[in-house]
Amino acid sequence: MAGHSKFKNIMHRKGRADAVRSKLFSRLSREITVAAKSGLPDPAMNPRLRLAVNNAKAESMPKDNIDRAIKKASGGEIDAMEEIRYEGRGPGGVQFVVEVLTDNRNRAASAVRSAFTKYGGALGETGSVTFMWDRVGKIVYPAEAGSEDAVMEAAIEAGAQDVESDLVKPDIYEDAPGHTIWTAFEDLNEVADAMSKTLGDPKSTAIVWKPQSTVPVTGDQVATLMKLMDALDAEDDVQQVYSNEEISDEDAAKYAG
C-alpha cells in the first residue's frame, strides 16, 4: 500500500462548488435513471444503481427524488440518452476526460468542442488521453471517519489498492478534509461494502478516471484553464470532468476569481 504524491490539481474547484451545486441533483438524477435502465431497478441487484443511489444520499437528495429517478427508467424518454466520452487537451497541455450523458449527440459535441476552442484547447480522438489514465474505483470518507492508521487498516483488510489521507487541508478531490481510498475497477463494490462494515457509509463511491501524472500550470494559463473548466461544468449534458493539472496554492488563490 505504498503512498504516492498527492495531486493538487483540483483544490481550486472547491471555490466554485456553490456555482455548480444547483446542477448537482439533476446530474445525480440522470445517473440514477440511466443506471436503473441498464439493469434491474433494484439497488441491491444492480451495482451501478447502488453506487448512484448512495452518492445521491450522500448529497442529501430527498428519497422522493431518488424514487422518482428510478421509476423514470421505465419511461421511453431515457431510451434516447447516450453516454459519450470526449478527450482533449487544454491550456498548458493539460489532459481532459469529459463524460457526457445526452439526448442530442450533435448538441453535446458542439458545446464541448466550442468550450475547448474558446479557451485554448482542442479535442482529440477517443483514446488519445485515456491511455495515460487509469479507470479505478474511488471511495471518499470524511476526516471524522477515523485516523489515518484506522482507515489504512480498514482499507488493507477490504482489499483496496491505496489510501490518501489529508486531515488538515481540504482533500484534493473533495471540498473537505478526508480520506480517499483507491481500488481496482472491478473491486469497488466489494471494497466499499467491506469498509462500510468497519467505518460506516462513505461520503461518495464512484468509478473514476485517475491520471498517471500531472501537468504543472502557472500564471495566466491558470486563469484560462479555470474558464475552460467552468464552461464545461456549466453544460447540462456534461456529467463529469476530469483533468490532470497541478496548480500551486498561490496561483489557485490568485486566479480563482
PLY file of the C-alpha trace (Angstrom):
ply
format ascii 1.0
element vertex 257
property float x
property float y
property float z
element edge 256
property int vertex1
property int vertex2
end_header
0.00 0.00 0.00
2.79 2.38 -0.91
1.73 6.01 -0.92
2.20 8.33 -3.86
2.29 12.05 -4.34
-1.00 13.83 -3.80
-2.37 15.66 -6.82
-3.13 19.30 -6.12
-4.89 19.74 -9.41
-8.47 20.21 -8.26
-8.11 22.10 -5.00
-9.30 25.33 -6.54
-12.59 23.74 -7.59
-13.97 23.88 -4.07
-14.29 27.65 -4.51
-16.68 27.04 -7.39
-18.77 24.43 -5.59
-21.69 26.74 -4.91
-21.89 27.74 -8.56
-22.48 24.18 -9.73
-24.49 22.99 -6.73
-27.79 23.78 -8.42
-26.95 21.32 -11.20
-25.87 18.54 -8.89
-29.27 17.00 -8.21
-30.18 16.88 -11.90
-26.90 15.14 -12.74
-27.34 12.67 -9.89
-30.92 12.00 -11.01
-29.84 11.30 -14.57
-27.18 8.87 -13.39
-29.74 7.05 -11.22
-32.17 6.78 -14.12
-29.57 5.53 -16.60
-28.20 3.08 -14.02
-31.70 1.75 -13.35
-32.28 1.42 -17.10
-29.02 -0.50 -17.57
-30.08 -3.31 -15.21
-32.65 -4.14 -12.60
-34.36 -1.15 -10.88
-33.31 -2.56 -7.50
-30.10 -1.15 -5.95
-29.50 -4.46 -4.16
-29.31 -6.25 -7.51
-27.73 -3.51 -9.63
-24.21 -2.38 -8.55
-24.21 0.74 -10.72
-27.60 1.82 -9.38
-26.46 1.14 -5.82
-23.49 3.48 -6.31
-25.70 6.16 -7.84
-28.27 5.99 -5.04
-25.59 6.02 -2.33
-23.96 9.08 -3.87
-27.32 10.85 -4.08
-28.00 10.10 -0.43
-24.55 11.42 0.48
-25.53 14.73 -1.13
-28.79 14.76 0.86
-31.03 14.20 -2.15
-34.59 13.58 -0.89
-35.84 9.99 -1.06
-38.77 11.04 -3.25
-36.34 12.40 -5.85
-34.38 9.16 -5.83
-37.52 7.02 -6.19
-38.77 9.26 -8.99
-35.47 8.93 -10.86
-35.60 5.13 -10.61
-39.21 4.98 -11.81
-38.33 7.25 -14.72
-36.18 4.44 -16.14
-39.35 2.63 -17.23
-40.35 5.60 -19.38
-39.44 5.93 -23.02
-37.61 9.25 -22.83
-34.48 7.75 -21.30
-34.08 5.44 -24.30
-32.70 8.36 -26.27
-29.92 9.11 -23.78
-26.36 8.33 -24.85
-23.22 8.10 -22.75
-20.30 9.68 -24.60
-16.69 10.31 -23.60
-14.66 13.17 -25.05
-10.91 13.51 -24.66
-8.77 16.56 -25.28
-6.11 18.95 -24.11
-6.43 22.40 -22.57
-4.03 25.28 -21.90
-0.54 24.14 -20.98
-1.16 20.66 -22.37
-3.50 19.67 -19.54
-5.36 16.47 -20.36
-9.15 16.29 -20.10
-11.64 13.46 -19.97
-15.23 14.68 -20.27
-18.14 12.31 -19.66
-21.44 13.31 -21.22
-24.99 12.00 -20.92
-27.17 13.45 -23.63
-30.24 13.01 -25.80
-28.62 15.01 -28.60
-25.15 13.88 -29.66
-24.63 16.79 -32.06
-25.53 19.40 -29.45
-23.22 17.87 -26.88
-20.30 17.55 -29.29
-20.71 21.14 -30.46
-20.85 22.51 -26.90
-17.80 20.58 -25.72
-15.76 21.42 -28.82
-16.73 25.09 -28.57
-15.54 25.30 -24.96
-12.17 23.78 -25.81
-11.70 26.02 -28.83
-12.67 29.19 -26.98
-10.20 28.60 -24.16
-7.11 27.42 -25.99
-7.72 23.70 -26.10
-8.55 21.04 -28.65
-10.46 17.78 -28.71
-8.62 14.59 -29.64
-9.57 11.13 -30.80
-11.02 8.58 -28.40
-8.11 7.05 -26.52
-5.76 9.96 -27.16
-5.76 10.85 -23.46
-7.11 7.88 -21.51
-4.20 5.61 -22.39
-2.30 7.71 -19.83
-5.06 7.41 -17.22
-6.39 4.56 -15.10
-10.03 3.57 -14.69
-10.31 2.93 -10.96
-12.68 2.90 -8.02
-12.65 5.80 -5.57
-14.16 5.84 -2.08
-14.19 9.02 -0.01
-14.63 9.24 3.75
-14.77 12.43 5.85
-11.95 13.09 8.30
-14.08 12.10 11.28
-14.44 8.54 9.94
-11.17 7.67 11.64
-7.45 8.23 11.98
-5.05 7.62 9.10
-4.00 4.33 10.66
-7.57 3.18 11.25
-8.65 3.95 7.69
-5.48 2.41 6.25
-6.05 -0.78 8.25
-9.68 -0.98 7.12
-8.66 -0.38 3.50
-5.98 -3.10 3.58
-8.41 -5.58 5.12
-11.00 -4.71 2.45
-8.56 -5.21 -0.42
-8.05 -1.59 -1.51
-5.03 -0.54 -3.59
-4.06 2.72 -1.91
-5.16 5.38 0.57
-4.56 9.12 0.67
-5.44 10.91 3.90
-5.38 14.69 4.24
-6.84 15.70 7.57
-5.55 19.27 7.67
-6.01 20.84 4.25
-9.02 20.13 2.02
-8.70 16.86 0.15
-7.62 17.46 -3.42
-10.69 15.83 -4.90
-13.26 17.00 -2.36
-14.23 20.19 -0.55
-13.40 19.00 2.98
-10.57 17.16 4.75
-10.84 13.41 4.49
-9.63 10.05 3.24
-9.56 8.88 -0.38
-9.38 5.12 -0.92
-8.44 3.77 -4.36
-9.47 0.34 -5.63
-9.21 -1.71 -8.78
-12.10 -1.06 -11.15
-13.65 -4.47 -10.59
-13.20 -4.41 -6.80
-15.01 -1.16 -5.96
-18.30 -2.57 -4.71
-16.67 -5.35 -2.70
-14.18 -2.96 -1.05
-16.87 -0.34 -0.38
-19.15 -2.92 1.25
-16.32 -4.24 3.42
-15.23 -0.77 4.54
-18.81 0.24 5.31
-18.98 -2.52 7.92
-15.97 -1.02 9.68
-16.24 2.74 9.08
-19.89 3.25 8.15
-21.20 4.61 4.87
-18.69 6.58 2.78
-19.25 10.13 1.60
-19.07 9.01 -2.02
-18.23 5.95 -4.10
-17.53 6.08 -7.81
-15.70 4.69 -10.81
-13.42 7.49 -11.99
-10.58 8.36 -14.34
-7.31 8.89 -12.48
-4.29 10.46 -14.23
-0.97 8.64 -14.10
0.83 12.00 -13.95
0.06 15.70 -13.60
0.93 18.75 -15.70
2.20 21.89 -13.90
0.33 25.05 -14.94
1.28 28.57 -13.86
0.43 32.22 -14.46
-2.18 33.32 -16.97
-2.70 29.77 -18.18
-4.30 29.00 -14.81
-6.99 31.62 -15.40
-7.73 30.29 -18.91
-7.80 26.73 -17.66
-10.31 27.61 -14.96
-12.54 29.30 -17.54
-12.48 26.13 -19.62
-13.46 24.07 -16.58
-16.27 26.48 -15.76
-17.56 26.32 -19.34
-17.61 22.53 -19.32
-19.19 22.33 -15.86
-21.93 24.70 -16.99
-23.11 22.37 -19.77
-26.21 20.43 -18.78
-25.11 17.40 -20.82
-21.77 17.13 -19.02
-21.78 14.68 -16.12
-18.11 14.60 -15.09
-14.92 16.46 -15.99
-11.51 15.01 -15.16
-8.24 16.88 -15.72
-4.63 16.46 -14.64
-3.37 19.98 -13.98
-1.16 20.76 -11.00
-1.57 24.32 -9.71
0.17 25.95 -6.77
-1.93 27.18 -3.86
-0.78 30.72 -4.68
-1.90 30.61 -8.31
-5.14 28.86 -7.38
-5.98 31.65 -4.93
-4.87 34.39 -7.32
-6.84 33.24 -10.35
-9.84 31.58 -8.74
-11.89 34.73 -9.06
0 1
1 2
2 3
3 4
4 5
5 6
6 7
7 8
8 9
9 10
10 11
11 12
12 13
13 14
14 15
15 16
16 17
17 18
18 19
19 20
20 21
21 22
22 23
23 24
24 25
25 26
26 27
27 28
28 29
29 30
30 31
31 32
32 33
33 34
34 35
35 36
36 37
37 38
38 39
39 40
40 41
41 42
42 43
43 44
44 45
45 46
46 47
47 48
48 49
49 50
50 51
51 52
52 53
53 54
54 55
55 56
56 57
57 58
58 59
59 60
60 61
61 62
62 63
63 64
64 65
65 66
66 67
67 68
68 69
69 70
70 71
71 72
72 73
73 74
74 75
75 76
76 77
77 78
78 79
79 80
80 81
81 82
82 83
83 84
84 85
85 86
86 87
87 88
88 89
89 90
90 91
91 92
92 93
93 94
94 95
95 96
96 97
97 98
98 99
99 100
100 101
101 102
102 103
103 104
104 105
105 106
106 107
107 108
108 109
109 110
110 111
111 112
112 113
113 114
114 115
115 116
116 117
117 118
118 119
119 120
120 121
121 122
122 123
123 124
124 125
125 126
126 127
127 128
128 129
129 130
130 131
131 132
132 133
133 134
134 135
135 136
136 137
137 138
138 139
139 140
140 141
141 142
142 143
143 144
144 145
145 146
146 147
147 148
148 149
149 150
150 151
151 152
152 153
153 154
154 155
155 156
156 157
157 158
158 159
159 160
160 161
161 162
162 163
163 164
164 165
165 166
166 167
167 168
168 169
169 170
170 171
171 172
172 173
173 174
174 175
175 176
176 177
177 178
178 179
179 180
180 181
181 182
182 183
183 184
184 185
185 186
186 187
187 188
188 189
189 190
190 191
191 192
192 193
193 194
194 195
195 196
196 197
197 198
198 199
199 200
200 201
201 202
202 203
203 204
204 205
205 206
206 207
207 208
208 209
209 210
210 211
211 212
212 213
213 214
214 215
215 216
216 217
217 218
218 219
219 220
220 221
221 222
222 223
223 224
224 225
225 226
226 227
227 228
228 229
229 230
230 231
231 232
232 233
233 234
234 235
235 236
236 237
237 238
238 239
239 240
240 241
241 242
242 243
243 244
244 245
245 246
246 247
247 248
248 249
249 250
250 251
251 252
252 253
253 254
254 255
255 256
